[in-house]
Amino acid sequence: MQKLDESLLSGLPPFSRLNRAQIREILDQARIQRFEEGEEVFSEGMEATHFHLLLDGFLRVVRTTAGGEQIIVLHISPGQLFGIAAALQRDTYPATAVTAAESIVLSWPSPLWAGFTAQYEGFATESYKTVGQRLGQIQDTMTEIATQAVEQRVAAAVLRMVNQSGRKTEEGIEIGFPVTRQNISDMTGTTLHTVSRMLSAWEKDGIVRSTRKHIVVTAPHRLVEISGH
């Protein structure tokens, strides 16, 4: 792969206060990898040898519950750091990262984390802000699963994906990465059958349109009402 230009990182929060020479130093220490849709970047419990930045694509973050159930707890958009176990003072990854679409990932060896946070202005504060937001999102998801009715949970999960990646089309707002009914089941702690029945009902009501791996929300306000948010 060709050498990456500094401008790719200059607008991203962890790097926004750095000059081109500093960004060049960071890029020169990175490994670039391309992943196909559905590939694992790392798995839960694995030794955290690297931390990463998603340059292009989308990721699903999957955690295993005490009962052995796998839950998709959040999605990661381009331009975000992930797998930053060092920020949580862990030496293993707390979750599994799976690509939701073809993705390009930059990776750095974990021992560089301490130097990056000490040396580069803004890197630490922005990174820890991201960690805090993610922990909040995971907590919200787990609370929804524990306390909300299934229809509310599914509506909230679809809205989250729309807010994160939605792009306007003639029909409505399309989720910007492939998503299956099984994925939504894994996000909401419910069965595939229930999700399928719900999406079919919403489709009849003109709230969504769904085809294989694609969902378009045609009436976002109705979904907001159903979610109770």
DRENPA-3360 file (N, C-alpha, C; in nm, 2 decimals, always signed):
BEGIN
1 = MQKLDESL = +0.08/-0.12/+0.00/+0.00/+0.00/+0.00/+0.09/+0.12/+0.00 ~ +0.04/+0.23/-0.07/+0.12/+0.35/-0.08/+0.13/+0.42/+0.06 ~ +0.23/+0.51/+0.07/+0.25/+0.58/+0.19/+0.13/+0.68/+0.21 ~ +0.07/+0.68/+0.33/-0.04/+0.76/+0.36/+0.00/+0.91/+0.38 ~ -0.09/+1.00/+0.34/-0.07/+1.14/+0.36/-0.11/+1.19/+0.50 ~ -0.04/+1.28/+0.55/-0.07/+1.34/+0.68/-0.21/+1.39/+0.69 ~ -0.27/+1.44/+0.58/-0.40/+1.50/+0.58/-0.51/+1.41/+0.62 ~ -0.48/+1.28/+0.61/-0.58/+1.17/+0.65/-0.61/+1.18/+0.80;
9 = LSGLPPFS = -0.51/+1.22/+0.88/-0.53/+1.22/+1.02/-0.55/+1.36/+1.08 ~ -0.51/+1.46/+1.00/-0.51/+1.59/+1.06/-0.64/+1.65/+1.12 ~ -0.75/+1.60/+1.06/-0.88/+1.65/+1.11/-0.94/+1.57/+1.22 ~ -0.88/+1.46/+1.25/-0.94/+1.36/+1.35/-0.90/+1.41/+1.49 ~ -1.00/+1.40/+1.59/-0.98/+1.46/+1.72/-0.85/+1.42/+1.79 ~ -0.80/+1.29/+1.79/-0.67/+1.27/+1.86/-0.55/+1.34/+1.80 ~ -0.56/+1.38/+1.67/-0.45/+1.43/+1.60/-0.46/+1.58/+1.56 ~ -0.58/+1.64/+1.60/-0.61/+1.77/+1.55/-0.52/+1.88/+1.59;
17 = RLNRAQIR = -0.45/+1.86/+1.71/-0.36/+1.97/+1.76/-0.22/+1.95/+1.71 ~ -0.19/+1.85/+1.63/-0.06/+1.81/+1.59/-0.02/+1.87/+1.46 ~ +0.11/+1.90/+1.44/+0.16/+1.95/+1.31/+0.19/+1.83/+1.21 ~ +0.21/+1.87/+1.09/+0.23/+1.76/+0.99/+0.35/+1.67/+1.02 ~ +0.45/+1.73/+1.08/+0.57/+1.65/+1.11/+0.54/+1.55/+1.22 ~ +0.46/+1.59/+1.32/+0.42/+1.50/+1.43/+0.33/+1.38/+1.37 ~ +0.24/+1.42/+1.28/+0.15/+1.32/+1.23/+0.23/+1.22/+1.14 ~ +0.33/+1.28/+1.07/+0.42/+1.19/+0.99/+0.49/+1.09/+1.08;
25 = EILDQARI = +0.54/+1.13/+1.19/+0.60/+1.04/+1.29/+0.51/+0.93/+1.33 ~ +0.38/+0.96/+1.36/+0.28/+0.86/+1.40/+0.25/+0.77/+1.28 ~ +0.23/+0.82/+1.16/+0.20/+0.74/+1.05/+0.31/+0.64/+1.01 ~ +0.43/+0.69/+1.03/+0.55/+0.60/+0.99/+0.56/+0.48/+1.08 ~ +0.50/+0.49/+1.20/+0.51/+0.38/+1.29/+0.38/+0.28/+1.28 ~ +0.29/+0.32/+1.19/+0.17/+0.24/+1.18/+0.18/+0.13/+1.08 ~ +0.10/+0.02/+1.10/+0.09/-0.09/+1.00/-0.05/-0.07/+0.94 ~ -0.06/-0.08/+0.81/-0.19/-0.06/+0.74/-0.24/-0.20/+0.70;
33 = QRFEEGEE = -0.37/-0.22/+0.73/-0.43/-0.35/+0.69/-0.57/-0.33/+0.63 ~ -0.60/-0.41/+0.53/-0.73/-0.41/+0.48/-0.81/-0.54/+0.52 ~ -0.93/-0.52/+0.56/-1.01/-0.63/+0.61/-1.14/-0.64/+0.52 ~ -1.18/-0.77/+0.49/-1.30/-0.79/+0.42/-1.42/-0.78/+0.52 ~ -1.54/-0.76/+0.47/-1.66/-0.75/+0.56/-1.67/-0.89/+0.63 ~ -1.69/-0.88/+0.77/-1.71/-0.99/+0.85/-1.59/-1.05/+0.91 ~ -1.47/-0.99/+0.89/-1.35/-1.04/+0.95/-1.33/-0.98/+1.09 ~ -1.27/-1.06/+1.17/-1.23/-1.01/+1.31/-1.10/-0.94/+1.30;
41 = VFSEGMEA = -1.09/-0.82/+1.36/-0.97/-0.75/+1.38/-0.89/-0.80/+1.50 ~ -0.97/-0.83/+1.61/-0.92/-0.90/+1.72/-1.04/-0.96/+1.80 ~ -1.01/-1.05/+1.89/-1.12/-1.11/+1.96/-1.11/-1.08/+2.11 ~ -1.22/-1.09/+2.18/-1.23/-1.07/+2.33/-1.14/-1.16/+2.40 ~ -1.06/-1.11/+2.49/-0.97/-1.19/+2.57/-0.84/-1.21/+2.51 ~ -0.82/-1.17/+2.39/-0.69/-1.19/+2.32/-0.59/-1.08/+2.38 ~ -0.46/-1.12/+2.38/-0.36/-1.02/+2.42/-0.36/-0.90/+2.34 ~ -0.37/-0.78/+2.40/-0.38/-0.65/+2.33/-0.24/-0.61/+2.28;
49 = THFHLLLD = -0.20/-0.66/+2.17/-0.06/-0.63/+2.12/-0.06/-0.50/+2.05 ~ -0.17/-0.45/+2.00/-0.18/-0.33/+1.92/-0.30/-0.24/+1.96 ~ -0.29/-0.11/+1.93/-0.41/-0.03/+1.93/-0.43/+0.02/+1.79 ~ -0.55/+0.06/+1.75/-0.59/+0.08/+1.61/-0.67/+0.20/+1.59 ~ -0.67/+0.24/+1.46/-0.76/+0.35/+1.41/-0.83/+0.30/+1.29 ~ -0.96/+0.32/+1.28/-1.04/+0.28/+1.17/-1.03/+0.39/+1.07 ~ -0.96/+0.37/+0.96/-0.95/+0.47/+0.85/-1.07/+0.48/+0.76 ~ -1.12/+0.36/+0.73/-1.23/+0.35/+0.64/-1.31/+0.23/+0.67;
57 = GFLRVVRT = -1.45/+0.23/+0.65/-1.53/+0.12/+0.68/-1.61/+0.14/+0.81 ~ -1.66/+0.03/+0.86/-1.74/+0.03/+0.99/-1.71/-0.10/+1.07 ~ -1.71/-0.09/+1.20/-1.68/-0.20/+1.29/-1.80/-0.23/+1.38 ~ -1.82/-0.36/+1.41/-1.91/-0.39/+1.52/-1.83/-0.44/+1.64 ~ -1.87/-0.39/+1.76/-1.80/-0.43/+1.88/-1.89/-0.53/+1.95 ~ -1.84/-0.65/+1.98/-1.92/-0.76/+2.03/-1.87/-0.81/+2.16 ~ -1.96/-0.82/+2.26/-1.91/-0.87/+2.40/-1.99/-0.99/+2.43 ~ -1.93/-1.08/+2.50/-2.00/-1.20/+2.55/-2.05/-1.19/+2.69;
65 = TAGGEQII = -2.17/-1.22/+2.71/-2.23/-1.20/+2.84/-2.19/-1.32/+2.93 ~ -2.22/-1.31/+3.06/-2.19/-1.41/+3.16/-2.26/-1.54/+3.12 ~ -2.37/-1.53/+3.05/-2.44/-1.65/+3.00/-2.39/-1.71/+2.87 ~ -2.29/-1.64/+2.81/-2.23/-1.69/+2.69/-2.30/-1.64/+2.56 ~ -2.39/-1.54/+2.58/-2.46/-1.48/+2.47/-2.37/-1.37/+2.41 ~ -2.37/-1.36/+2.28/-2.29/-1.25/+2.22/-2.38/-1.13/+2.18 ~ -2.34/-1.01/+2.23/-2.42/-0.89/+2.21/-2.34/-0.79/+2.13 ~ -2.39/-0.73/+2.03/-2.32/-0.62/+1.96/-2.35/-0.50/+2.04;
73 = VLHISPGQ = -2.25/-0.44/+2.11/-2.27/-0.33/+2.20/-2.25/-0.19/+2.14 ~ -2.18/-0.18/+2.03/-2.17/-0.05/+1.96/-2.11/-0.07/+1.82 ~ -2.12/+0.03/+1.74/-2.05/+0.04/+1.61/-1.95/+0.15/+1.62 ~ -1.84/+0.13/+1.54/-1.74/+0.23/+1.53/-1.73/+0.28/+1.39 ~ -1.72/+0.42/+1.38/-1.72/+0.48/+1.25/-1.58/+0.52/+1.21 ~ -1.56/+0.55/+1.08/-1.42/+0.59/+1.03/-1.37/+0.71/+1.11 ~ -1.24/+0.71/+1.13/-1.17/+0.82/+1.20/-1.16/+0.80/+1.35 ~ -1.21/+0.68/+1.40/-1.20/+0.66/+1.55/-1.10/+0.56/+1.59;
81 = LFGIAAAL = -1.04/+0.58/+1.70/-0.95/+0.48/+1.76/-1.03/+0.37/+1.82 ~ -0.97/+0.25/+1.82/-1.04/+0.14/+1.89/-0.93/+0.04/+1.93 ~ -0.98/-0.06/+2.02/-0.88/-0.16/+2.07/-0.78/-0.09/+2.16 ~ -0.82/+0.02/+2.23/-0.72/+0.09/+2.31/-0.73/+0.03/+2.45 ~ -0.69/-0.09/+2.46/-0.69/-0.16/+2.60/-0.61/-0.09/+2.70 ~ -0.50/-0.03/+2.65/-0.40/+0.04/+2.74/-0.47/+0.15/+2.81 ~ -0.57/+0.22/+2.74/-0.64/+0.33/+2.80/-0.73/+0.28/+2.92 ~ -0.76/+0.15/+2.92/-0.84/+0.09/+3.03/-0.75/+0.02/+3.12;
89 = QRDTYPAT = -0.62/+0.04/+3.10/-0.52/-0.03/+3.19/-0.54/-0.18/+3.18 ~ -0.57/-0.24/+3.06/-0.58/-0.38/+3.04/-0.48/-0.43/+2.95 ~ -0.44/-0.56/+2.96/-0.35/-0.62/+2.86/-0.42/-0.71/+2.77 ~ -0.55/-0.72/+2.78/-0.63/-0.80/+2.69/-0.74/-0.72/+2.63 ~ -0.80/-0.75/+2.51/-0.91/-0.68/+2.46/-1.04/-0.71/+2.53 ~ -1.12/-0.61/+2.57/-1.24/-0.64/+2.64/-1.36/-0.68/+2.56 ~ -1.34/-0.68/+2.42/-1.45/-0.71/+2.33/-1.39/-0.76/+2.20 ~ -1.47/-0.81/+2.11/-1.43/-0.85/+1.98/-1.47/-0.74/+1.88;
97 = AVTAAESI = -1.38/-0.71/+1.79/-1.40/-0.61/+1.68/-1.42/-0.69/+1.55 ~ -1.53/-0.67/+1.49/-1.56/-0.74/+1.36/-1.60/-0.63/+1.26 ~ -1.55/-0.64/+1.13/-1.58/-0.55/+1.03/-1.73/-0.56/+0.99 ~ -1.80/-0.45/+0.98/-1.94/-0.45/+0.93/-1.94/-0.42/+0.78 ~ -1.82/-0.38/+0.72/-1.81/-0.35/+0.58/-1.66/-0.37/+0.55 ~ -1.62/-0.37/+0.43/-1.47/-0.37/+0.40/-1.41/-0.25/+0.47 ~ -1.30/-0.27/+0.53/-1.24/-0.17/+0.62/-1.09/-0.16/+0.60 ~ -1.03/-0.04/+0.63/-0.89/-0.02/+0.63/-0.85/+0.03/+0.77;
105 = VLSWPSPL = -0.76/-0.04/+0.83/-0.72/-0.02/+0.97/-0.57/+0.02/+0.98 ~ -0.54/+0.12/+1.06/-0.40/+0.15/+1.10/-0.38/+0.09/+1.24 ~ -0.27/+0.03/+1.26/-0.24/-0.04/+1.39/-0.10/+0.00/+1.44 ~ -0.09/+0.02/+1.57/+0.04/+0.06/+1.63/+0.06/-0.04/+1.75 ~ +0.19/-0.08/+1.77/+0.22/-0.17/+1.89/+0.18/-0.10/+2.02 ~ +0.12/-0.18/+2.11/+0.07/-0.12/+2.24/+0.17/-0.04/+2.32 ~ +0.30/-0.09/+2.32/+0.40/-0.01/+2.40/+0.41/+0.13/+2.36 ~ +0.37/+0.17/+2.23/+0.38/+0.31/+2.19/+0.27/+0.40/+2.26;
113 = WAGFTAQY = +0.17/+0.34/+2.32/+0.06/+0.42/+2.37/+0.10/+0.52/+2.47 ~ +0.18/+0.48/+2.57/+0.23/+0.57/+2.67/+0.30/+0.69/+2.62 ~ +0.39/+0.66/+2.52/+0.47/+0.77/+2.45/+0.38/+0.86/+2.38 ~ +0.28/+0.81/+2.30/+0.18/+0.89/+2.23/+0.11/+0.99/+2.32 ~ +0.06/+0.93/+2.43/-0.02/+1.01/+2.52/+0.06/+1.12/+2.59 ~ +0.19/+1.09/+2.62/+0.27/+1.18/+2.69/+0.33/+1.29/+2.59 ~ +0.35/+1.25/+2.47/+0.43/+1.34/+2.37/+0.34/+1.43/+2.29 ~ +0.22/+1.38/+2.25/+0.14/+1.45/+2.15/+0.02/+1.52/+2.22;
121 = EGFATESY = +0.02/+1.65/+2.20/-0.08/+1.73/+2.27/-0.22/+1.69/+2.22 ~ -0.31/+1.68/+2.31/-0.45/+1.65/+2.27/-0.48/+1.50/+2.25 ~ -0.37/+1.42/+2.23/-0.39/+1.28/+2.20/-0.46/+1.21/+2.32 ~ -0.41/+1.23/+2.44/-0.46/+1.16/+2.56/-0.60/+1.21/+2.59 ~ -0.63/+1.34/+2.59/-0.76/+1.40/+2.63/-0.87/+1.35/+2.54 ~ -0.84/+1.35/+2.41/-0.94/+1.31/+2.31/-0.96/+1.16/+2.32 ~ -0.86/+1.08/+2.34/-0.87/+0.94/+2.34/-0.95/+0.90/+2.47 ~ -0.92/+0.96/+2.58/-1.00/+0.92/+2.70/-1.14/+0.97/+2.70;
129 = KTVGQRLG = -1.17/+1.08/+2.62/-1.30/+1.12/+2.60/-1.38/+1.02/+2.52 ~ -1.31/+0.96/+2.42/-1.38/+0.85/+2.34/-1.41/+0.73/+2.42 ~ -1.31/+0.69/+2.51/-1.33/+0.58/+2.60/-1.46/+0.60/+2.69 ~ -1.47/+0.72/+2.74/-1.58/+0.76/+2.83/-1.71/+0.75/+2.76 ~ -1.71/+0.80/+2.63/-1.84/+0.80/+2.56/-1.88/+0.66/+2.52 ~ -1.78/+0.57/+2.49/-1.81/+0.43/+2.45/-1.86/+0.36/+2.57 ~ -1.80/+0.38/+2.69/-1.85/+0.31/+2.81/-1.99/+0.35/+2.84 ~ -2.02/+0.48/+2.81/-2.16/+0.52/+2.83/-2.26/+0.46/+2.74;
137 = QIQDTMTE = -2.22/+0.44/+2.61/-2.30/+0.38/+2.51/-2.32/+0.23/+2.54 ~ -2.22/+0.16/+2.59/-2.23/+0.02/+2.62/-2.33/+0.01/+2.74 ~ -2.31/+0.10/+2.84/-2.40/+0.09/+2.95/-2.55/+0.11/+2.91 ~ -2.57/+0.21/+2.82/-2.71/+0.24/+2.77/-2.77/+0.11/+2.70 ~ -2.68/+0.05/+2.62/-2.73/-0.07/+2.55/-2.77/-0.18/+2.65 ~ -2.68/-0.21/+2.74/-2.71/-0.31/+2.84/-2.83/-0.28/+2.92 ~ -2.85/-0.15/+2.96/-2.97/-0.11/+3.04/-3.09/-0.13/+2.95 ~ -3.09/-0.09/+2.83/-3.21/-0.11/+2.74/-3.24/-0.26/+2.73;
145 = IATQAVEQ = -3.14/-0.35/+2.71/-3.17/-0.49/+2.71/-3.24/-0.54/+2.83 ~ -3.19/-0.49/+2.95/-3.24/-0.53/+3.08/-3.38/-0.48/+3.11 ~ -3.42/-0.36/+3.06/-3.53/-0.29/+3.11/-3.64/-0.26/+3.01 ~ -3.61/-0.25/+2.88/-3.71/-0.21/+2.78/-3.78/-0.32/+2.71 ~ -3.90/-0.29/+2.66/-3.97/-0.38/+2.58/-3.90/-0.40/+2.45 ~ -3.92/-0.52/+2.38/-3.84/-0.56/+2.26/-3.85/-0.45/+2.15 ~ -3.98/-0.41/+2.13/-4.00/-0.31/+2.02/-3.92/-0.18/+2.04 ~ -3.92/-0.14/+2.17/-3.84/-0.02/+2.20/-3.69/-0.04/+2.17;
153 = RVAAAVLR = -3.64/-0.16/+2.21/-3.50/-0.19/+2.20/-3.46/-0.19/+2.05 ~ -3.54/-0.25/+1.97/-3.51/-0.27/+1.83/-3.51/-0.13/+1.76 ~ -3.61/-0.05/+1.80/-3.62/+0.09/+1.74/-3.50/+0.17/+1.78 ~ -3.46/+0.16/+1.91/-3.34/+0.24/+1.96/-3.21/+0.19/+1.88 ~ -3.20/+0.06/+1.86/-3.08/+0.01/+1.79/-3.07/+0.06/+1.65 ~ -3.19/+0.06/+1.58/-3.19/+0.11/+1.44/-3.16/+0.26/+1.43 ~ -3.22/+0.33/+1.53/-3.19/+0.48/+1.53/-3.05/+0.51/+1.56 ~ -2.98/+0.43/+1.65/-2.84/+0.45/+1.67/-2.76/+0.44/+1.55;
161 = MVNQSGRK = -2.79/+0.33/+1.47/-2.71/+0.31/+1.34/-2.74/+0.42/+1.24 ~ -2.87/+0.47/+1.24/-2.90/+0.58/+1.15/-2.82/+0.71/+1.19 ~ -2.82/+0.74/+1.32/-2.75/+0.86/+1.37/-2.60/+0.85/+1.34 ~ -2.55/+0.73/+1.34/-2.40/+0.71/+1.33/-2.36/+0.71/+1.18 ~ -2.44/+0.65/+1.10/-2.39/+0.63/+0.96/-2.50/+0.67/+0.85 ~ -2.61/+0.72/+0.89/-2.72/+0.74/+0.80/-2.68/+0.83/+0.68 ~ -2.73/+0.80/+0.56/-2.72/+0.89/+0.45/-2.85/+0.90/+0.38 ~ -2.88/+1.02/+0.34/-3.01/+1.05/+0.28/-3.02/+0.99/+0.14;
169 = TEEGIEIG = -3.14/+0.93/+0.11/-3.17/+0.88/-0.02/-3.31/+0.93/-0.05 ~ -3.35/+0.90/-0.17/-3.49/+0.94/-0.21/-3.60/+0.88/-0.12 ~ -3.57/+0.76/-0.07/-3.67/+0.69/+0.00/-3.67/+0.72/+0.15 ~ -3.55/+0.77/+0.20/-3.54/+0.80/+0.34/-3.40/+0.81/+0.38 ~ -3.37/+0.76/+0.50/-3.23/+0.76/+0.55/-3.18/+0.61/+0.56 ~ -3.07/+0.59/+0.48/-3.02/+0.45/+0.47/-2.91/+0.43/+0.57 ~ -2.91/+0.32/+0.64/-2.79/+0.29/+0.73/-2.67/+0.26/+0.64 ~ -2.56/+0.32/+0.67/-2.44/+0.33/+0.58/-2.35/+0.21/+0.57;
177 = FPVTRQNI = -2.40/+0.10/+0.63/-2.32/-0.02/+0.62/-2.41/-0.14/+0.62 ~ -2.37/-0.26/+0.57/-2.46/-0.37/+0.56/-2.50/-0.42/+0.70 ~ -2.63/-0.44/+0.72/-2.68/-0.49/+0.85/-2.79/-0.59/+0.82 ~ -2.78/-0.70/+0.89/-2.88/-0.81/+0.87/-2.97/-0.82/+0.99 ~ -3.08/-0.89/+0.98/-3.17/-0.91/+1.09/-3.10/-0.98/+1.21 ~ -3.01/-1.07/+1.18/-2.94/-1.14/+1.28/-2.85/-1.04/+1.36 ~ -2.79/-0.94/+1.29/-2.71/-0.84/+1.36/-2.80/-0.76/+1.46 ~ -2.92/-0.72/+1.41/-3.01/-0.65/+1.50/-3.05/-0.73/+1.62;
185 = SDMTGTTL = -3.07/-0.86/+1.59/-3.10/-0.96/+1.70/-2.99/-0.96/+1.80 ~ -2.86/-0.96/+1.75/-2.74/-0.96/+1.84/-2.72/-0.82/+1.91 ~ -2.78/-0.72/+1.86/-2.77/-0.59/+1.93/-2.87/-0.57/+2.04 ~ -2.98/-0.65/+2.03/-3.09/-0.62/+2.12/-3.13/-0.73/+2.21 ~ -3.05/-0.84/+2.21/-3.08/-0.95/+2.30/-3.21/-1.02/+2.28 ~ -3.25/-1.02/+2.15/-3.38/-1.08/+2.12/-3.36/-1.18/+2.01 ~ -3.47/-1.25/+1.96/-3.46/-1.36/+1.87/-3.47/-1.31/+1.72 ~ -3.41/-1.38/+1.63/-3.41/-1.35/+1.49/-3.56/-1.34/+1.44;
193 = HTVSRMLS = -3.64/-1.44/+1.49/-3.78/-1.44/+1.45/-3.85/-1.31/+1.49 ~ -3.83/-1.27/+1.61/-3.89/-1.15/+1.66/-3.85/-1.02/+1.58 ~ -3.72/-1.01/+1.55/-3.67/-0.90/+1.47/-3.74/-0.90/+1.33 ~ -3.74/-1.02/+1.27/-3.80/-1.03/+1.14/-3.95/-0.99/+1.14 ~ -4.02/-1.04/+1.24/-4.16/-1.00/+1.25/-4.18/-0.85/+1.26 ~ -4.10/-0.79/+1.35/-4.11/-0.65/+1.37/-4.08/-0.57/+1.25 ~ -3.97/-0.60/+1.18/-3.93/-0.52/+1.06/-4.04/-0.54/+0.95 ~ -4.10/-0.66/+0.94/-4.20/-0.68/+0.84/-4.32/-0.59/+0.88;
201 = AWEKDGIV = -4.36/-0.58/+1.01/-4.47/-0.50/+1.05/-4.44/-0.35/+1.02 ~ -4.32/-0.31/+1.05/-4.28/-0.17/+1.03/-4.28/-0.14/+0.88 ~ -4.24/-0.24/+0.80/-4.24/-0.22/+0.65/-4.39/-0.19/+0.60 ~ -4.48/-0.27/+0.65/-4.62/-0.25/+0.62/-4.67/-0.12/+0.66 ~ -4.62/-0.07/+0.77/-4.66/+0.06/+0.82/-4.59/+0.18/+0.76 ~ -4.50/+0.15/+0.67/-4.42/+0.26/+0.60/-4.32/+0.32/+0.69 ~ -4.27/+0.25/+0.79/-4.16/+0.31/+0.88/-4.02/+0.28/+0.82 ~ -4.00/+0.16/+0.77/-3.87/+0.12/+0.72/-3.89/+0.04/+0.58;
209 = RSTRKHIV = -3.78/+0.04/+0.51/-3.77/-0.05/+0.40/-3.65/-0.14/+0.42 ~ -3.66/-0.27/+0.41/-3.54/-0.35/+0.43/-3.53/-0.45/+0.32 ~ -3.41/-0.46/+0.27/-3.37/-0.57/+0.17/-3.25/-0.64/+0.23 ~ -3.20/-0.74/+0.16/-3.09/-0.81/+0.22/-2.97/-0.72/+0.26 ~ -2.94/-0.71/+0.38/-2.83/-0.64/+0.44/-2.84/-0.49/+0.43 ~ -2.96/-0.44/+0.39/-2.98/-0.29/+0.38/-3.11/-0.25/+0.45 ~ -3.10/-0.14/+0.53/-3.22/-0.09/+0.59/-3.23/+0.06/+0.56 ~ -3.35/+0.10/+0.51/-3.38/+0.25/+0.49/-3.49/+0.28/+0.59;
217 = VTAPHRLV = -3.47/+0.39/+0.67/-3.58/+0.43/+0.76/-3.65/+0.54/+0.68 ~ -3.78/+0.51/+0.65/-3.86/+0.61/+0.57/-3.94/+0.70/+0.66 ~ -3.96/+0.67/+0.79/-4.03/+0.76/+0.88/-3.96/+0.76/+1.02 ~ -3.84/+0.84/+1.02/-3.76/+0.84/+1.14/-3.84/+0.88/+1.27 ~ -3.93/+0.98/+1.25/-4.01/+1.03/+1.37/-4.09/+0.92/+1.43 ~ -4.14/+0.83/+1.35/-4.22/+0.72/+1.40/-4.13/+0.62/+1.48 ~ -4.01/+0.60/+1.44/-3.92/+0.52/+1.51/-3.88/+0.58/+1.64 ~ -3.86/+0.71/+1.64/-3.83/+0.78/+1.77/-3.94/+0.76/+1.87;
225 = EISGH = -4.07/+0.77/+1.82/-4.19/+0.75/+1.91/-4.19/+0.61/+1.97 ~ -4.16/+0.51/+1.88/-4.16/+0.37/+1.93/-4.05/+0.35/+2.03 ~ -3.93/+0.41/+2.01/-3.82/+0.39/+2.10/-3.84/+0.45/+2.23 ~ -3.93/+0.55/+2.24/-3.95/+0.62/+2.37/-3.85/+0.72/+2.40 ~ -3.76/+0.75/+2.30/-3.65/+0.85/+2.33/-3.70/+0.99/+2.30;
% end
